[in-house]
């Protein structure tokens, strides 16, 4: 099992609107690709003062090949939609993890 983790720090001024958009639009679009089995949304509990809110979005995938298919065929458009909508209001990074147990 592979976990595709997207960590996002979002500007507090748009935090609630962004989170609503992520939950109602972006995540359902990611899941509709059929590349992931399930997903989780996590929030960093302890935030540094005035540095925004940090979330981790975890998408579980059955194989590295399936993830690469997603990254090639779906990720560019989905990431571009997010980036154009929230330009200069977030920082994101992505990691890929393998489930060992």
Residue pairs with C-beta under 8 A, 6 or more apart in sequence:
1 60
1 61
1 62
1 98
1 99
2 60
2 61
2 62
2 63
2 64
2 66
2 67
2 96
2 97
2 98
2 99
3 58
3 59
3 60
3 61
3 96
3 97
3 98
3 99
4 36
4 58
4 59
4 60
4 61
4 67
4 70
4 94
4 96
5 56
5 57
5 58
5 59
5 94
5 95
5 96
5 97
6 56
6 57
6 58
6 59
6 92
6 93
6 94
7 54
7 55
7 56
7 57
7 92
7 93
7 94
7 95
8 54
8 55
8 56
8 57
8 90
8 91
8 92
9 51
9 52
9 53
9 54
9 90
9 91
9 92
10 18
10 19
10 52
10 53
10 54
10 55
10 86
10 89
10 90
11 52
11 89
11 90
12 50
12 52
12 53
13 89
14 86
14 89
15 52
15 53
18 86
18 89
18 90
19 53
19 55
21 85
22 41
22 55
22 57
23 41
26 78
26 81
26 82
27 39
27 41
27 57
29 78
30 36
30 39
30 59
30 74
30 78
31 39
31 59
33 70
33 73
33 74
35 59
35 61
35 66
35 67
35 69
35 70
35 74
36 59
36 60
36 61
36 70
37 60
37 61
37 62
38 59
38 60
39 57
39 58
39 59
39 60
40 57
40 58
41 55
41 56
41 57
41 58
42 55
42 56
42 57
42 58
43 53
43 54
43 55
43 56
44 53
44 54
44 55
44 56
47 53
47 54
52 90
60 99
61 67
61 70
64 96
67 96
82 90
82 92
